[in-house]
Amino acid sequence: MTEVAENLAEVQGRVKAAAERAGRDEGAVTLVAVSKTWPVAHVQLAVDAGQRVLGENKLQEGQEKIPAMDPGIEWHYIGGLQRNKVRKVFGLFSWVHSIDSVKLARYADGVAADMGVKPKVLLQVNIGAELSKGGFELDEIREHFAEVLELEHLEVRGLMCIPPAVSEPDQARPFFQAMVSLRDELVAKHGVGLPELSMGMSGDFEVAIEAGATMVRVGSSIFGARTYGV
């Protein structure tokens, strides 16, 4: 067994244990293996070990890897999305985690209509109200959520967040809980399903699962420390 396969098995075990602690089924949590900076051969080790959901945060890396790998892999775009990259991202990825404003949602809807696609998208929420991070502010998503729902060519599946950096994983719990409360509030007010909550990364995914995450984005715990020179 390769080191990547061993790491993947360990992370899968931690996902299962966290779900069990919360009284949830492990099948309710999708592990998105984030392969950024790693070449195809290294990412393939995880695929060979059974991982079928991969995430990238840069379009250029997706353009290199996606055509070179099994077409049955489900690819998630998790990075910041610029308007000039929307068309190319929609052409490669079936999920986009980072619709972070009404303006971007409107533009993306127009692109999707022109392409004849209906991508699954998540709305990124700036749950910590940090100036350094993008995403809908809480009052903004409450005010404009109905407008986003009316966009016919985006399939809004849920919410995503990147909480503020903390020194201990459990310190992120209140932010994850706030995301669950926001999702429940939007569902109750608008009568729609928002089944997905993408939250939690290598350092805090277990806490996120305990709080209610349905997708966790884990990279270094599977593939190893980032190799930014690759």
KOLSE-610301 format. One line per 2 residues: number of its first residue (from 0); their letters; for each residue x, y, z of N, C-alpha, C. Coordinates in steps of 0.1 Angstrom, whole numbers, plus 5000, padded with zeros to 4 digits. Example, Ala and Ser with C-alpha at 12.3 -4.5 7.8 and 13.67 -1.06 7.14 Angstrom:
<recs>
0) as) 5132,4943,5078,5123,4955,5078,5132,4967,5078 | 5128,4978,5071,5137,4989,5071,5129,5000,5079;
</recs>
This chain:
<recs>
0) mt) 5008,4988,5000,5000,5000,5000,5009,5013,5000 | 5006,5022,4992,5013,5034,4991,5011,5043,5003;
2) ev) 5019,5053,5005,5017,5062,5016,5004,5070,5014 | 5002,5074,5002,4989,5081,4999,4977,5073,5003;
4) ae) 4977,5060,4999,4966,5051,5002,4965,5049,5017 | 4976,5048,5024,4975,5047,5039,4969,5060,5045;
6) nl) 4974,5071,5040,4968,5084,5045,4953,5085,5042 | 4949,5081,5030,4935,5081,5027,4927,5072,5036;
8) ae) 4932,5060,5038,4924,5051,5047,4923,5057,5061 | 4934,5064,5066,4933,5070,5079,4923,5081,5080;
10) vq) 4923,5089,5070,4913,5100,5069,4899,5095,5068 | 4897,5085,5060,4884,5079,5059,4879,5073,5073;
12) gr) 4889,5067,5080,4885,5063,5094,4882,5074,5103 | 4889,5085,5102,4886,5097,5110,4872,5103,5106;
14) vk) 4869,5103,5094,4856,5108,5089,4845,5099,5095 | 4847,5086,5094,4837,5077,5100,4835,5078,5115;
16) aa) 4846,5080,5122,4845,5081,5137,4839,5094,5141 | 4842,5105,5133,4835,5118,5136,4820,5117,5134;
18) ae) 4817,5111,5123,4802,5110,5120,4795,5101,5131 | 4802,5091,5135,4796,5082,5145,4794,5090,5159;
20) ra) 4804,5098,5162,4803,5106,5174,4791,5116,5174 | 4787,5120,5162,4776,5129,5160,4763,5122,5157;
22) gr) 4763,5109,5158,4751,5101,5155,4747,5101,5140 | 4757,5103,5131,4754,5104,5117,4760,5092,5110;
24) de) 4755,5089,5098,4761,5079,5090,4772,5084,5082 | 4783,5077,5081,4795,5082,5074,4792,5085,5059;
26) ga) 4782,5078,5054,4777,5080,5040,4771,5094,5038 | 4768,5101,5049,4763,5115,5048,4774,5125,5045;
28) vt) 4786,5121,5046,4798,5130,5044,4806,5126,5032 | 4808,5136,5023,4816,5134,5011,4830,5139,5014;
30) lv) 4840,5130,5012,4854,5134,5013,4859,5139,5000 | 4862,5152,4999,4867,5158,4987,4883,5159,4989;
32) av) 4890,5151,4981,4904,5150,4983,4910,5162,4974 | 4916,5171,4981,4921,5183,4974,4936,5181,4969;
34) sk) 4937,5181,4956,4950,5176,4950,4958,5188,4945 | 4956,5200,4950,4963,5211,4945,4978,5210,4947;
36) tw) 4986,5214,4937,5000,5214,4936,5006,5200,4933 | 4998,5190,4934,5004,5176,4932,5002,5172,4917;
38) pv) 5012,5166,4911,5011,5161,4897,5001,5149,4896 | 4998,5146,4884,4988,5136,4881,4992,5122,4887;
40) ah) 5005,5119,4886,5009,5106,4890,5007,5104,4905 | 5009,5115,4913,5007,5114,4927,4992,5114,4931;
42) vq) 4984,5122,4924,4970,5122,4926,4964,5108,4923 | 4969,5102,4912,4964,5089,4908,4966,5078,4919;
44) la) 4975,5080,4928,4977,5070,4939,4964,5070,4947 | 4958,5082,4950,4945,5082,4957,4934,5076,4949;
46) vd) 4934,5079,4936,4923,5073,4928,4924,5058,4928 | 4937,5053,4927,4939,5038,4927,4934,5032,4940;
48) ag) 4934,5040,4951,4930,5035,4964,4915,5037,4966 | 4908,5042,4955,4893,5042,4956,4887,5056,4957;
50) qr) 4895,5067,4958,4890,5080,4959,4884,5085,4946 | 4872,5089,4945,4865,5092,4933,4861,5107,4932;
52) vl) 4863,5114,4943,4859,5129,4944,4872,5137,4947 | 4875,5145,4937,4887,5153,4939,4884,5168,4937;
54) ge) 4892,5176,4944,4890,5191,4943,4903,5198,4939 | 4901,5209,4932,4912,5218,4928,4908,5232,4931;
56) nk) 4918,5241,4935,4915,5255,4937,4920,5264,4927 | 4927,5258,4916,4932,5266,4905,4928,5260,4892;
58) lq) 4922,5269,4883,4918,5264,4870,4929,5258,4862 | 4941,5264,4863,4952,5258,4855,4955,5244,4858;
60) eg) 4955,5241,4871,4958,5227,4875,4947,5218,4871 | 4935,5222,4871,4923,5214,4866,4925,5211,4852;
62) qe) 4929,5221,4844,4931,5220,4830,4941,5209,4826 | 4951,5208,4835,4962,5198,4833,4958,5184,4837;
64) ki) 4951,5183,4848,4948,5170,4854,4935,5164,4849 | 4925,5171,4848,4912,5165,4845,4912,5157,4832;
66) pa) 4917,5163,4821,4917,5155,4809,4926,5143,4809 | 4936,5143,4819,4946,5132,4819,4941,5121,4828;
68) md) 4930,5122,4835,4926,5112,4845,4912,5106,4841 | 4908,5096,4849,4896,5089,4847,4884,5098,4845;
70) pg) 4877,5097,4834,4865,5106,4832,4854,5104,4842 | 4855,5093,4850,4844,5091,4860,4847,5098,4873;
72) ie) 4858,5105,4874,4861,5112,4887,4851,5124,4888 | 4846,5127,4900,4838,5139,4902,4847,5150,4907;
74) wh) 4848,5161,4899,4857,5172,4902,4850,5184,4908 | 4856,5189,4919,4850,5201,4926,4860,5212,4925;
76) yi) 4855,5224,4921,4863,5236,4920,4861,5243,4933 | 4871,5245,4941,4869,5250,4955,4877,5264,4957;
78) gg) 4883,5269,4947,4891,5281,4948,4882,5293,4945 | 4888,5305,4947,4881,5317,4943,4878,5318,4928;
80) lq) 4866,5322,4925,4862,5322,4911,4861,5336,4905 | 4869,5338,4895,4869,5351,4888,4860,5350,4876;
82) rn) 4854,5361,4873,4844,5361,4861,4851,5356,4849 | 4863,5360,4846,4869,5356,4834,4873,5341,4833;
84) kv) 4871,5334,4844,4874,5319,4844,4861,5311,4845 | 4850,5317,4847,4837,5310,4849,4835,5300,4838;
86) rk) 4836,5304,4825,4833,5295,4814,4842,5283,4814 | 4854,5285,4816,4864,5273,4816,4861,5264,4828;
88) vf) 4858,5270,4839,4856,5262,4851,4843,5253,4849 | 4833,5259,4844,4820,5252,4841,4822,5241,4831;
90) gl) 4832,5243,4822,4835,5232,4812,4842,5220,4818 | 4848,5222,4829,4856,5211,4835,4851,5205,4848;
92) fs) 4845,5213,4856,4841,5209,4870,4826,5207,4871 | 4821,5197,4878,4807,5195,4880,4802,5202,4892;
94) wv) 4811,5205,4901,4807,5213,4913,4816,5225,4915 | 4810,5236,4919,4817,5248,4922,4813,5253,4936;
96) hs) 4823,5254,4945,4820,5257,4959,4821,5272,4962 | 4824,5280,4953,4828,5294,4956,4821,5305,4949;
98) id) 4807,5304,4948,4800,5315,4943,4798,5325,4955 | 4805,5336,4954,4807,5344,4966,4800,5358,4966;
100) sv) 4792,5360,4956,4784,5373,4955,4772,5372,4946 | 4763,5381,4947,4751,5381,4938,4756,5384,4924;
102) kl) 4765,5394,4923,4770,5397,4909,4776,5385,4902 | 4784,5377,4910,4790,5365,4904,4780,5355,4900;
104) ar) 4770,5354,4909,4759,5344,4906,4752,5347,4894 | 4748,5360,4892,4741,5364,4880,4750,5362,4868;
106) ya) 4762,5365,4868,4771,5363,4857,4773,5349,4854 | 4775,5341,4864,4777,5326,4862,4764,5320,4856;
108) dg) 4752,5325,4860,4740,5320,4855,4739,5322,4840 | 4743,5334,4836,4743,5337,4821,4753,5329,4813;
110) va) 4765,5326,4819,4774,5318,4812,4769,5303,4811 | 4763,5298,4822,4757,5285,4822,4746,5284,4812;
112) ad) 4738,5294,4811,4727,5294,4800,4733,5293,4786 | 4744,5301,4784,4750,5301,4771,4757,5288,4768;
114) mg) 4762,5281,4778,4768,5268,4776,4759,5257,4776 | 4747,5259,4780,4737,5248,4781,4740,5238,4792;
116) vk) 4745,5243,4803,4749,5234,4814,4741,5240,4827 | 4741,5231,4837,4735,5236,4850,4744,5230,4861;
118) pk) 4755,5237,4864,4764,5232,4874,4758,5232,4888 | 4763,5223,4896,4759,5223,4910,4768,5233,4917;
120) vl) 4762,5243,4925,4770,5253,4931,4767,5254,4946 | 4777,5259,4953,4775,5263,4967,4778,5278,4968;
122) lq) 4771,5284,4978,4773,5298,4980,4783,5300,4992 | 4794,5307,4989,4804,5308,4999,4800,5320,5009;
124) vn) 4801,5316,5022,4797,5326,5032,4809,5330,5040 | 4811,5343,5042,4822,5348,5050,4817,5348,5065;
126) ig) 4817,5336,5071,4811,5333,5084,4818,5340,5095 | 4831,5344,5093,4838,5351,5103,4839,5366,5101;
128) ae) 4832,5371,5091,4832,5385,5087,4846,5390,5086 | 4855,5383,5079,4869,5387,5078,4871,5395,5065;
130) ls) 4878,5406,5067,4881,5415,5055,4889,5408,5045 | 4897,5399,5049,4907,5392,5040,4900,5381,5032;
132) kg) 4888,5378,5035,4881,5366,5028,4869,5371,5020 | 4867,5364,5009,4855,5366,5001,4843,5359,5007;
134) gf) 4832,5361,5000,4820,5354,5004,4809,5363,5008 | 4796,5358,5008,4785,5366,5012,4786,5369,5027;
136) el) 4783,5381,5031,4782,5385,5045,4768,5379,5049 | 4766,5377,5062,4754,5371,5067,4741,5379,5063;
138) de) 4742,5393,5064,4730,5401,5061,4728,5400,5045 | 4739,5399,5038,4738,5399,5023,4732,5387,5018;
140) ir) 4735,5375,5024,4729,5363,5019,4715,5362,5023 | 4711,5367,5034,4697,5367,5038,4689,5376,5029;
142) eh) 4695,5387,5025,4688,5397,5017,4686,5392,5002 | 4696,5385,4997,4697,5382,4983,4695,5367,4980;
144) fa) 4692,5359,4990,4691,5345,4987,4680,5341,4977 | 4669,5348,4979,4657,5345,4970,4661,5348,4956;
146) ev) 4668,5359,4954,4672,5363,4940,4682,5352,4934 | 4691,5347,4942,4700,5337,4937,4692,5324,4933;
148) le) 4682,5321,4941,4674,5309,4939,4666,5310,4925 | 4663,5322,4921,4656,5324,4909,4664,5322,4896;
150) le) 4677,5322,4898,4686,5319,4886,4684,5305,4881 | 4680,5304,4869,4675,5291,4864,4686,5281,4860;
152) hl) 4698,5286,4858,4709,5277,4852,4719,5274,4862 | 4717,5277,4875,4726,5272,4886,4718,5263,4895;
154) ev) 4723,5252,4899,4717,5243,4908,4723,5246,4922 | 4716,5254,4930,4722,5258,4943,4719,5247,4953;
156) rg) 4730,5240,4957,4730,5228,4965,4732,5231,4980 | 4738,5242,4983,4741,5245,4997,4751,5256,4999;
158) lm) 4758,5255,5010,4767,5266,5015,4781,5261,5017 | 4791,5270,5016,4805,5267,5019,4810,5278,5028;
160) ci) 4820,5274,5036,4827,5284,5044,4842,5280,5046 | 4850,5290,5049,4864,5289,5054,4864,5297,5067;
162) pp) 4864,5291,5078,4863,5298,5091,4876,5305,5093 | 4877,5315,5103,4889,5321,5106,4899,5311,5112;
164) av) 4912,5314,5110,4923,5306,5115,4922,5305,5130 | 4924,5293,5135,4924,5291,5150,4935,5283,5154;
166) se) 4939,5283,5167,4950,5275,5171,4946,5261,5175 | 4934,5259,5178,4929,5246,5181,4916,5243,5173;
168) pd) 4915,5231,5168,4903,5228,5159,4890,5231,5165 | 4889,5228,5178,4875,5230,5184,4871,5245,5185;
170) qa) 4881,5254,5183,4878,5268,5183,4870,5272,5170 | 4870,5263,5160,4863,5265,5148,4848,5261,5149;
172) rp) 4845,5253,5160,4832,5248,5161,4820,5258,5160 | 4822,5270,5167,4811,5279,5167,4808,5284,5153;
174) ff) 4818,5285,5145,4816,5290,5131,4809,5279,5123 | 4812,5267,5125,4805,5256,5118,4791,5255,5122;
176) qa) 4789,5257,5135,4775,5257,5141,4767,5268,5135 | 4773,5280,5133,4766,5291,5128,4762,5289,5113;
178) mv) 4770,5281,5106,4767,5278,5092,4755,5269,5092 | 4754,5259,5101,4743,5250,5102,4730,5258,5105;
180) sl) 4731,5268,5114,4719,5276,5118,4715,5284,5106 | 4725,5290,5099,4721,5298,5087,4714,5289,5076;
182) rd) 4720,5278,5074,4713,5269,5064,4699,5266,5068 | 4697,5262,5081,4684,5259,5086,4674,5271,5084;
184) el) 4679,5282,5087,4671,5295,5086,4667,5297,5072 | 4676,5295,5062,4673,5298,5048,4663,5287,5043;
186) va) 4665,5275,5047,4656,5264,5043,4642,5267,5048 | 4641,5271,5061,4628,5273,5067,4621,5285,5060;
188) kh) 4628,5296,5057,4622,5308,5052,4618,5306,5037 | 4626,5299,5030,4624,5298,5015,4618,5285,5010;
190) gv) 4617,5275,5019,4611,5263,5016,4618,5255,5005 | 4632,5256,5006,4640,5248,4996,4649,5239,5003;
192) gl) 4654,5229,4996,4664,5220,5001,4678,5226,4999 | 4686,5226,5009,4700,5230,5008,4708,5218,5015;
194) pe) 4710,5207,5008,4715,5195,5015,4730,5196,5018 | 4737,5205,5012,4752,5204,5013,4758,5215,5021;
196) ls) 4767,5212,5030,4774,5221,5038,4789,5218,5036 | 4796,5225,5028,4811,5223,5026,4819,5231,5036;
198) mg) 4824,5224,5046,4832,5231,5056,4841,5221,5063 | 4853,5225,5066,4862,5216,5073,4873,5212,5063;
200) ms) 4886,5214,5068,4898,5210,5060,4907,5201,5068 | 4919,5199,5064,4927,5189,5071,4928,5192,5086;
202) gd) 4929,5204,5090,4931,5207,5104,4919,5207,5113 | 4907,5207,5107,4895,5208,5115,4883,5200,5110;
204) fe) 4885,5191,5101,4874,5184,5094,4865,5176,5104 | 4872,5170,5114,4864,5162,5123,4854,5170,5131;
206) va) 4858,5182,5135,4849,5192,5142,4838,5196,5133 | 4841,5198,5120,4831,5202,5111,4821,5191,5109;
208) ie) 4825,5179,5108,4816,5168,5107,4807,5167,5119 | 4813,5168,5131,4805,5168,5143,4794,5178,5143;
210) ag) 4797,5190,5137,4788,5201,5137,4777,5200,5126 | 4780,5192,5115,4770,5189,5105,4775,5191,5091;
212) at) 4788,5191,5088,4793,5192,5075,4789,5180,5067 | 4786,5182,5054,4783,5171,5045,4794,5169,5035;
214) mv) 4803,5179,5033,4815,5178,5025,4827,5184,5033 | 4838,5176,5033,4850,5181,5039,4861,5181,5028;
216) rv) 4869,5192,5028,4879,5194,5018,4893,5191,5024 | 4898,5179,5021,4911,5175,5028,4922,5172,5018;
218) gs) 4933,5179,5019,4944,5178,5010,4957,5172,5016 | 4963,5180,5025,4976,5176,5030,4976,5163,5038;
220) si) 4965,5161,5045,4964,5149,5053,4964,5136,5044 | 4960,5138,5032,4960,5127,5022,4972,5126,5014;
222) fg) 4976,5137,5007,4986,5138,4997,5000,5141,5003 | 5000,5147,5015,5013,5151,5021,5014,5166,5021;
224) ar) 5024,5171,5027,5027,5186,5027,5027,5191,5013 | 5022,5203,5011,5022,5210,4998,5036,5211,4992;
226) ty) 5036,5208,4979,5049,5210,4972,5047,5221,4961 | 5048,5233,4966,5044,5244,4957,5054,5246,4946;
228) gv) 5065,5240,4946,5074,5241,4935,5071,5232,4924 | 5062,5222,4926,5059,5212,4915,5051,5219,4904;
</recs>
